[in-house]
Amino acid sequence: MKNKVSIIGAGMTGSTSAHWLAEKEIADIVLIDVVEGMPAGKALDLQEALPIVGKDVSIVGSNDYQATANSDIVVITAGLPRKPGMSRDDLLSANAEIVRKATQETIKYSPNAIFVILTNPLDVMAYLAMKVAGVEPHRVVGQAGVLDSARMRAFVSMELGVSVENIHCYVLGGHGDNMVPLTRTSNVAGVPLNEILPADRLAAIVERTRKGGGEIVGLLKTGSAYYAPAAAISQMVEAILKNKHLIVPAAAYLTGQYGLKDIFFGVPVQLGNQGVEKIVEYKLTGEEQAALEKSARGVVENIAKLKL
Ligand SMILES: NC(=O)c1ccc[n+]([C@@H]2O[C@H](COP(=O)([O-])OP(=O)(O)OC[C@H]3O[C@@H](n4cnc5c(N)ncnc54)[C@H](O)[C@@H]3O)[C@@H](O)[C@H]2O)c1
């Protein structure tokens, strides 16, 4: 029997996630959106591309959540994206209603699904999804760290002219401008970044990583990034479906790790077919820990605004 992945929100990130996932040929895919006809149209277009690339999966689109029944994974991308000048936090109240509805409808039809959340503000929406679905925390994970770390990897590769495959970066913390790109743990073929790059170049890369989403919002003028966020989703979905035990930075529910609890927050997690199998705890310097705590304060404030 094939795996089934339902993607709620068939906009830019949702449909691009379907595209990357179809290329991996690891699951049948369902796209759901509120816009009439649109998810069916995008699904059909993608389905018609598959003979060309030689992939055999089914992709259907619908406005009816019944189509999501018995999904192994539910990906939630439904919601408003940022406009220039907006922070991710500005999206909170509108997107909370959308994510609440998407979670209620999907858990009804797929009581055993693992949830991968993308909608912003990411850490808060993952917390909301866990509460609304009423599932154990390991079954909910938020995508942010794979993307933020990929941005940092891309910038390091551009700076050094080294293959992205040799570059490992770890961006922790909340998915906002206070995220914490680690410069000691991140490395090029095992050599820490802070030993390879001059301090000013490294500081510039850290800053560009923190503002990486905003850089793209500013260039696009309408909407936010979608190729890289969707590629991140597809890597996480693959890790879960294939039970890879892959360690990636992602938003997970913390119960005291890194001195934080009752919060979804970006930390290194091990992903397998149970969702979040493990949270990896790095030994941080005082400065790194303080930066994480600063980032966490913003997430805690926003979770409080949900009044759950
Ligand atoms: N966590 C991350 O790293 C990350 C990265 C990129 C985007 N995002 C976030 O993902 C979300 C989606 O971004 P996008 O670029 O795909 O936006 P988009 O506008 O292209 O797509 C969003 C889709 O959600 C649909 N939608 C709205 N309400 C819905 C509902 N109640 N049920 C089902 N579908 C509904 C819309 O019709 C639209 O098609 C935004 O909140 C954005 O900020 C997060």
The ligand as an SDF file (V2000), in Angstrom:
LIG
                    3D

 44 48  0  0  0  0  0  0  0  0999 V2000
    7.7900   27.9700    8.0860 N   0  0  0  0  0  0  0  0  0  0  0  0
    8.3720   28.3950    6.9910 C   0  0  0  0  0  0  0  0  0  0  0  0
    9.5760   28.2420    6.8120 O   0  0  0  0  0  0  0  0  0  0  0  0
    7.5600   29.0560    5.9180 C   0  0  0  0  0  0  0  0  0  0  0  0
    8.1170   29.3020    4.6530 C   0  0  0  0  0  0  0  0  0  0  0  0
    7.3110   29.8520    3.6520 C   0  0  0  0  0  0  0  0  0  0  0  0
    5.9830   30.1570    3.9270 C   0  0  0  0  0  0  0  0  0  0  0  0
    5.5000   29.9450    5.1730 N   0  0  0  0  0  0  0  0  0  0  0  0
    4.1090   30.2470    5.5100 C   0  0  0  0  0  0  0  0  0  0  0  0
    3.2660   29.3060    4.8640 O   0  0  0  0  0  0  0  0  0  0  0  0
    1.9830   29.8850    4.6370 C   0  0  0  0  0  0  0  0  0  0  0  0
    1.6040   29.7080    3.1780 C   0  0  0  0  0  0  0  0  0  0  0  0
    2.4900   30.4080    2.3260 O   0  0  0  0  0  0  0  0  0  0  0  0
    2.2740   30.3650    0.7410 P   0  0  0  0  0  0  0  0  0  0  0  0
    3.3960   31.0940    0.1390 O   0  0  0  0  0  0  0  0  0  0  0  0
    1.9540   28.9770    0.3010 O   0  0  0  0  0  0  0  0  0  0  0  0
    0.9390   31.2540    0.6250 O   0  0  0  0  0  0  0  0  0  0  0  0
   -0.1730   31.1960   -0.5510 P   0  0  0  0  0  0  0  0  0  0  0  0
   -1.0440   32.3950   -0.3530 O   0  0  0  0  0  0  0  0  0  0  0  0
    0.4710   30.9980   -1.8700 O   0  0  0  0  0  0  0  0  0  0  0  0
   -0.9910   29.8810   -0.1950 O   0  0  0  0  0  0  0  0  0  0  0  0
   -1.7820   29.7470    0.9210 C   0  0  0  0  0  0  0  0  0  0  0  0
   -3.0070   28.9770    0.5140 C   0  0  0  0  0  0  0  0  0  0  0  0
   -3.7940   28.7360    1.6890 O   0  0  0  0  0  0  0  0  0  0  0  0
   -5.1410   28.7130    1.2500 C   0  0  0  0  0  0  0  0  0  0  0  0
   -6.0500   28.8260    2.3730 N   0  0  0  0  0  0  0  0  0  0  0  0
   -6.4320   29.9270    3.0630 C   0  0  0  0  0  0  0  0  0  0  0  0
   -7.3140   29.6020    4.0160 N   0  0  0  0  0  0  0  0  0  0  0  0
   -7.5080   28.2650    3.9340 C   0  0  0  0  0  0  0  0  0  0  0  0
   -8.2810   27.3430    4.6540 C   0  0  0  0  0  0  0  0  0  0  0  0
   -9.0840   27.7390    5.6550 N   0  0  0  0  0  0  0  0  0  0  0  0
   -8.2180   26.0490    4.2970 N   0  0  0  0  0  0  0  0  0  0  0  0
   -7.4370   25.6250    3.2750 C   0  0  0  0  0  0  0  0  0  0  0  0
   -6.6720   26.4680    2.5520 N   0  0  0  0  0  0  0  0  0  0  0  0
   -6.7100   27.7600    2.8770 C   0  0  0  0  0  0  0  0  0  0  0  0
   -5.2220   29.8880    0.2830 C   0  0  0  0  0  0  0  0  0  0  0  0
   -6.3670   29.8130   -0.5400 O   0  0  0  0  0  0  0  0  0  0  0  0
   -3.9200   29.7340   -0.4670 C   0  0  0  0  0  0  0  0  0  0  0  0
   -4.0670   28.9770   -1.6460 O   0  0  0  0  0  0  0  0  0  0  0  0
    2.1290   31.3550    5.0860 C   0  0  0  0  0  0  0  0  0  0  0  0
    1.6570   31.4900    6.4050 O   0  0  0  0  0  0  0  0  0  0  0  0
    3.6170   31.5910    5.0340 C   0  0  0  0  0  0  0  0  0  0  0  0
    4.0290   32.6370    5.9030 O   0  0  0  0  0  0  0  0  0  0  0  0
    6.2520   29.4000    6.1580 C   0  0  0  0  0  0  0  0  0  0  0  0
  1  2  1  0
  2  3  2  0
  2  4  1  0
  4  5  1  0
  4 44  2  0
  5  6  2  0
  6  7  1  0
  7  8  2  0
  8  9  1  0
  8 44  1  0
  9 10  1  0
  9 42  1  0
 10 11  1  0
 11 12  1  0
 11 40  1  0
 12 13  1  0
 13 14  1  0
 14 15  2  0
 14 16  1  0
 14 17  1  0
 17 18  1  0
 18 19  2  0
 18 20  1  0
 18 21  1  0
 21 22  1  0
 22 23  1  0
 23 24  1  0
 23 38  1  0
 24 25  1  0
 25 26  1  0
 25 36  1  0
 26 27  1  0
 26 35  1  0
 27 28  2  0
 28 29  1  0
 29 30  1  0
 29 35  2  0
 30 31  1  0
 30 32  2  0
 32 33  1  0
 33 34  2  0
 34 35  1  0
 36 37  1  0
 36 38  1  0
 38 39  1  0
 40 41  1  0
 40 42  1  0
 42 43  1  0
M  CHG  2   8   1  16  -1
M  END
$$$$
